[in-house]
Amino acid sequence: MLGLLKLTKKQKKLNDKTNRGMKTIAQQLNIKEFPFIIKDKSGNIIYHETSFKYWYKREYDSNGNIIYHENSYGNTFDYRPKGCEGKVVEIDGKKYKLVSE
């Protein structure tokens, strides 16, 4: 059984401020049982929400590594691959600008 995460007053205030005027996924779906968890086809948790409206969402690469994380406090990290469009590469002394197809 998982222990319940307890928020400090400061964290709760920040969480309430961040979510003000916005409904969480569980609220939109009228979910009453927590934690509310959504998993992808590989079993990775892509969305997790608690009864006190704390949530996080994640994306994973093909190896199951977290490449994106965002939570209800506004914390984010993004390791998703970026496109190469606009970059310049040099091959045999000649420069080429990459464009999308």
URGI-V964222 format. One record per residue. RES is the residue in one letter. SS is DSSP state (h for helix, s for strand, l for the rest). OMEGA is omega in whole degrees, 0 to 359 (* if undefined). D_FIRST is the distance of its C-alpha to the first C-alpha in whole Angstrom. Layout:
res = [RES;RES]
ss = [SS;SS]
omega = [OMEGA;OMEGA]
d_first = [D_FIRST;D_FIRST]
This chain:
res = [M;L;G;L;L;K;L;T;K;K;Q;K;K;L;N;D;K;T;N;R;G;M;K;T;I;A;Q;Q;L;N;I;K;E;F;P;F;I;I;K;D;K;S;G;N;I;I;Y;H;E;T;S;F;K;Y;W;Y;K;R;E;Y;D;S;N;G;N;I;I;Y;H;E;N;S;Y;G;N;T;F;D;Y;R;P;K;G;C;E;G;K;V;V;E;I;D;G;K;K;Y;K;L;V;S;E]
ss = [l;l;l;l;l;l;l;l;h;h;h;h;h;h;h;h;h;h;h;l;l;l;l;l;h;h;h;h;l;l;l;l;l;l;l;s;s;s;s;l;l;l;l;l;s;s;s;s;s;l;l;l;l;l;s;s;s;s;s;s;l;l;l;l;l;s;s;s;s;s;s;l;l;l;l;s;s;s;l;l;l;l;l;l;l;l;l;s;s;s;s;l;l;s;s;s;s;l;l;l;l]
omega = [180;176;179;177;180;179;171;179;180;179;180;179;178;179;179;180;181;184;183;177;180;176;175;178;180;177;180;181;180;179;181;181;184;0;176;186;173;179;174;184;178;180;178;177;179;176;179;180;179;181;179;172;172;179;168;174;184;170;183;173;183;178;179;178;178;179;178;177;177;177;185;175;181;177;180;163;189;177;179;180;178;179;181;183;179;179;180;176;179;179;181;176;180;182;180;176;182;178;178;181;*]
d_first = [0;4;6;9;12;15;19;22;25;27;24;23;27;27;25;27;30;29;28;31;33;30;28;24;24;21;24;27;25;24;20;19;15;13;12;15;15;18;19;22;24;22;19;19;17;20;19;16;16;15;16;18;20;19;19;20;22;23;25;25;28;29;28;24;25;24;28;27;24;25;23;24;25;28;27;28;29;31;31;33;36;39;42;45;47;50;50;53;53;56;57;61;62;61;59;57;55;52;51;49;50]
